[in-house]
Amino acid sequence: MKILEQTEQRLTLQHRPIKSWLLGVLLTLMGGVPGISMTLLFTAHARLTCERSPQQLPRCWLRRSNLIGFGKTEAIGEIVAVNQVSHRGSRGSATYTVYLSTRDRGYLPLLPQGSGRYNESRKVTEQVANFIASDRRRLTVQQNARLERLFLALMGGGLGVAGLFLAAAPVTVCVIDKGQPQRIRLIARGVRNARTSEYALQTIKHLDMQEQRTRHGKTYRAILVLQGGAHIPIHQEYVGQAEVKRAIAQIEAFITPS
């Protein structure tokens, strides 16, 4: 904790949760940005429509839309072949992409990011292949990956919300006043408001450290131990032991009569 003010009657310390802020920004970038991308940029639904007439070559139109329904329709001309391609990720999961081979536009994926549904991709591939080999007048097929995109978007959005929560962690100000009344004030200043709690100095039994075990070791935070046994955190964030010991020593040196 950083000393903001120190006089004979008052000591003011401040704790800025920098670790929480940095982690929050990281989670927001890792979760929120992909979540928005899944919602706005990734194709979640594709619809292929083809028509054939005796006087003209088959004409096809492909409409792709995102998770919230925005998209566009483009003319792709005649489809001369179709095939299904599988892609395996690093964890072994597979996605399947239907590729349309067109006379004028080359290879076009039906869903650019593919789909995890093999049976649906296989069915679409067979329907397009049957249309190419037949004299049917009209074909309409669609491929839907809304649930997959929604699941990934919600996962990313959840991480983004958690990141925003951490990034908005309040700054804690601890004010020890030896005037009248003698008290300790804990002020948590957030983005929108501030919360203040007060404790009379005579109700404080002692100061202590509260420990938290993580995969990377132990972290600590300073607490007030009241006469009734309640433990009141001076700051919410857990930090290194040396920083907490230094803050406790500063407070104890100030409130202990010389």
C-alpha positions as CSV (number, residue, x, y, z in Angstrom):
1,M,0.0,0.0,0.0
2,K,1.2,3.5,-0.8
3,I,1.2,6.3,1.8
4,L,-0.8,9.2,0.5
5,E,-0.8,11.4,3.6
6,Q,0.9,11.1,7.1
7,T,0.5,13.6,9.9
8,E,0.5,13.3,13.7
9,Q,-3.2,12.7,13.6
10,R,-3.9,10.9,10.3
11,L,-2.4,8.2,8.1
12,T,-3.8,7.6,4.7
13,L,-2.8,4.5,2.6
14,Q,-3.9,3.5,-0.8
15,H,-4.0,0.1,-2.5
16,R,-4.4,0.0,-6.3
17,P,-5.4,-3.5,-7.6
18,I,-3.0,-3.5,-10.5
19,K,-2.9,-7.2,-10.9
20,S,-6.7,-7.4,-11.1
21,W,-6.8,-4.6,-13.6
22,L,-4.2,-6.3,-15.8
23,L,-5.9,-9.6,-15.6
24,G,-9.3,-8.0,-16.3
25,V,-7.9,-6.3,-19.5
26,L,-6.4,-9.6,-20.6
27,L,-9.6,-11.6,-20.1
28,T,-11.6,-8.9,-21.8
29,L,-9.3,-9.0,-24.8
30,M,-9.2,-12.9,-24.8
31,G,-13.0,-13.3,-24.2
32,G,-14.8,-10.2,-25.3
33,V,-13.1,-9.6,-28.6
34,P,-13.6,-13.3,-29.8
35,G,-17.1,-13.2,-28.5
36,I,-17.9,-10.1,-30.6
37,S,-16.1,-11.7,-33.6
38,M,-18.2,-14.8,-33.3
39,T,-21.4,-12.8,-33.2
40,L,-20.7,-10.3,-35.9
41,L,-18.0,-11.7,-38.2
42,F,-18.3,-15.5,-38.3
43,T,-20.9,-17.1,-40.6
44,A,-23.6,-19.0,-38.6
45,H,-26.0,-19.9,-41.4
46,A,-25.7,-20.5,-45.1
47,R,-28.4,-20.9,-47.7
48,L,-27.8,-22.1,-51.3
49,T,-30.4,-21.7,-54.0
50,C,-30.0,-22.9,-57.5
51,E,-32.3,-22.8,-60.6
52,R,-32.1,-24.5,-63.9
53,S,-33.9,-23.7,-67.1
54,P,-33.7,-25.4,-70.6
55,Q,-32.3,-22.2,-72.2
56,Q,-29.7,-21.3,-69.6
57,L,-27.0,-22.9,-67.5
58,P,-27.9,-23.5,-63.8
59,R,-27.6,-20.3,-61.8
60,C,-26.9,-20.3,-58.0
61,W,-27.1,-17.8,-55.2
62,L,-25.4,-18.1,-51.8
63,R,-26.5,-16.2,-48.8
64,R,-24.4,-16.2,-45.6
65,S,-25.5,-14.6,-42.4
66,N,-24.0,-14.1,-38.9
67,L,-25.4,-15.1,-35.6
68,I,-27.7,-12.1,-35.4
69,G,-29.0,-12.5,-38.9
70,F,-27.1,-9.9,-40.8
71,G,-25.5,-11.1,-44.1
72,K,-25.5,-10.8,-47.8
73,T,-26.5,-12.8,-50.9
74,E,-24.1,-13.2,-53.8
75,A,-24.5,-14.8,-57.2
76,I,-22.0,-17.6,-57.7
77,G,-23.0,-18.9,-61.2
78,E,-23.0,-22.6,-62.0
79,I,-21.7,-25.2,-59.6
80,V,-19.8,-28.0,-61.4
81,A,-18.6,-30.1,-58.4
82,V,-19.0,-30.3,-54.6
83,N,-16.9,-32.0,-51.9
84,Q,-16.7,-32.2,-48.1
85,V,-13.4,-31.5,-46.4
86,S,-12.7,-32.3,-42.7
87,H,-10.3,-30.4,-40.5
88,R,-9.0,-31.7,-37.2
89,G,-7.9,-29.4,-34.4
90,S,-5.0,-29.8,-32.0
91,R,-7.3,-31.5,-29.5
92,G,-8.7,-34.0,-32.1
93,S,-12.0,-32.3,-32.7
94,A,-13.2,-32.2,-36.3
95,T,-15.0,-29.6,-38.3
96,Y,-16.5,-30.2,-41.8
97,T,-16.6,-27.7,-44.7
98,V,-18.7,-28.1,-47.8
99,Y,-16.7,-26.7,-50.8
100,L,-18.6,-25.6,-54.0
101,S,-16.6,-25.7,-57.2
102,T,-18.1,-23.0,-59.5
103,R,-17.4,-22.3,-63.1
104,D,-16.7,-18.6,-62.6
105,R,-15.7,-18.2,-58.9
106,G,-13.5,-21.2,-58.3
107,Y,-13.9,-22.9,-54.9
108,L,-16.2,-21.4,-52.4
109,P,-16.9,-22.7,-48.9
110,L,-20.6,-23.0,-47.9
111,L,-19.7,-22.1,-44.3
112,P,-16.2,-20.5,-44.2
113,Q,-15.5,-21.7,-40.6
114,G,-17.1,-25.1,-41.2
115,S,-19.4,-27.0,-38.9
116,G,-19.0,-29.7,-36.3
117,R,-22.0,-31.7,-37.7
118,Y,-20.8,-34.4,-40.0
119,N,-24.2,-35.8,-40.9
120,E,-25.5,-32.4,-41.9
121,S,-22.5,-31.6,-44.0
122,R,-22.6,-35.0,-45.7
123,K,-26.3,-34.5,-46.5
124,V,-25.8,-31.1,-48.0
125,T,-22.9,-32.4,-50.1
126,E,-25.1,-35.3,-51.4
127,Q,-28.0,-33.0,-52.2
128,V,-25.8,-30.6,-54.2
129,A,-24.1,-33.5,-56.0
130,N,-27.5,-35.0,-57.0
131,F,-28.6,-31.6,-58.3
132,I,-25.5,-31.3,-60.5
133,A,-26.0,-34.9,-61.9
134,S,-29.8,-34.5,-62.5
135,D,-32.1,-32.3,-64.5
136,R,-33.9,-30.9,-61.5
137,R,-35.2,-27.4,-61.9
138,R,-34.5,-26.1,-58.4
139,L,-32.4,-26.7,-55.3
140,T,-32.4,-25.1,-51.9
141,V,-30.1,-26.4,-49.1
142,Q,-28.9,-24.8,-46.0
143,Q,-26.3,-25.4,-43.3
144,N,-26.7,-24.1,-39.8
145,A,-24.0,-23.6,-37.2
146,R,-25.9,-21.1,-35.0
147,L,-25.7,-23.3,-31.8
148,E,-22.0,-23.8,-32.2
149,R,-21.3,-20.1,-32.8
150,L,-23.6,-19.1,-29.9
151,F,-21.9,-21.5,-27.5
152,L,-18.5,-20.0,-28.4
153,A,-19.8,-16.5,-28.3
154,L,-21.3,-17.0,-24.9
155,M,-18.0,-18.5,-23.6
156,G,-16.1,-15.5,-24.9
157,G,-18.7,-13.1,-23.6
158,G,-18.5,-14.8,-20.2
159,L,-14.8,-14.3,-20.1
160,G,-15.3,-10.7,-21.3
161,V,-17.8,-9.9,-18.5
162,A,-15.4,-11.5,-15.9
163,G,-12.6,-9.4,-17.3
164,L,-14.7,-6.2,-17.1
165,F,-15.5,-7.0,-13.5
166,L,-11.9,-7.4,-12.6
167,A,-10.9,-4.4,-14.6
168,A,-13.4,-2.3,-12.6
169,A,-11.9,-3.5,-9.2
170,P,-12.1,-0.6,-6.8
171,V,-9.1,1.3,-5.4
172,T,-9.0,0.9,-1.6
173,V,-8.1,3.9,0.7
174,C,-7.4,3.2,4.3
175,V,-7.6,6.3,6.6
176,I,-6.5,5.9,10.2
177,D,-7.6,8.9,12.3
178,K,-6.2,9.4,15.9
179,G,-8.4,12.5,16.4
180,Q,-11.9,12.4,17.8
181,P,-13.4,10.0,17.2
182,Q,-10.5,7.6,16.8
183,R,-11.3,5.4,13.9
184,I,-10.2,3.5,10.8
185,R,-12.1,4.2,7.6
186,L,-12.0,1.9,4.6
187,I,-13.1,3.5,1.3
188,A,-13.5,1.4,-1.8
189,R,-13.7,3.7,-4.8
190,G,-15.1,2.0,-7.9
191,V,-15.9,3.3,-11.3
192,R,-19.4,4.6,-10.4
193,N,-19.5,5.0,-6.6
194,A,-17.6,4.6,-3.4
195,R,-18.3,2.5,-0.3
196,T,-17.1,3.5,3.1
197,S,-17.0,1.4,6.3
198,E,-15.7,2.7,9.7
199,Y,-14.4,0.9,12.8
200,A,-13.4,2.5,16.1
201,L,-9.8,2.0,17.0
202,Q,-10.7,0.5,20.4
203,T,-12.7,-2.2,18.7
204,I,-9.7,-3.5,16.7
205,K,-7.9,-6.3,18.5
206,H,-4.9,-6.5,16.1
207,L,-3.9,-6.6,12.4
208,D,-3.1,-9.8,10.6
209,M,-2.5,-11.4,7.2
210,Q,-5.1,-13.6,5.4
211,E,-3.6,-16.3,3.2
212,Q,-4.8,-17.7,-0.1
213,R,-3.2,-20.7,-1.7
214,T,-3.0,-20.9,-5.5
215,R,-1.3,-23.1,-8.1
216,H,1.5,-20.6,-8.2
217,G,2.0,-20.3,-4.4
218,K,0.6,-18.2,-1.7
219,T,-0.8,-14.7,-1.7
220,Y,-2.0,-12.5,1.2
221,R,-4.1,-9.5,2.1
222,A,-4.1,-7.4,5.3
223,I,-7.1,-7.7,7.6
224,L,-8.5,-6.1,10.7
225,V,-9.3,-8.5,13.5
226,L,-12.1,-7.0,15.7
227,Q,-12.7,-7.7,19.3
228,G,-15.7,-9.9,18.5
229,G,-13.5,-12.1,16.2
230,A,-14.7,-10.7,12.8
231,H,-12.0,-10.4,10.1
232,I,-12.3,-7.3,7.9
233,P,-10.1,-7.1,4.8
234,I,-8.4,-3.8,4.4
235,H,-8.1,-4.5,0.6
236,Q,-9.8,-7.2,-1.4
237,E,-6.9,-8.1,-3.7
238,Y,-4.4,-10.8,-2.5
239,V,-0.8,-9.7,-3.1
240,G,2.8,-10.6,-2.0
241,Q,3.6,-11.2,1.6
242,A,6.3,-8.5,1.8
243,E,3.8,-5.8,0.6
244,V,1.2,-6.9,3.2
245,K,3.8,-7.0,6.0
246,R,5.0,-3.5,5.1
247,A,1.4,-2.1,5.2
248,I,0.7,-3.8,8.5
249,A,3.9,-2.4,10.0
250,Q,3.1,1.1,8.8
251,I,-0.4,1.0,10.4
252,E,0.8,-0.5,13.6
253,A,3.7,2.0,14.0
254,F,1.2,4.8,13.5
255,I,-1.5,3.7,16.0
256,T,0.8,2.4,18.6
257,P,1.5,5.0,21.3
258,S,5.2,6.2,21.2
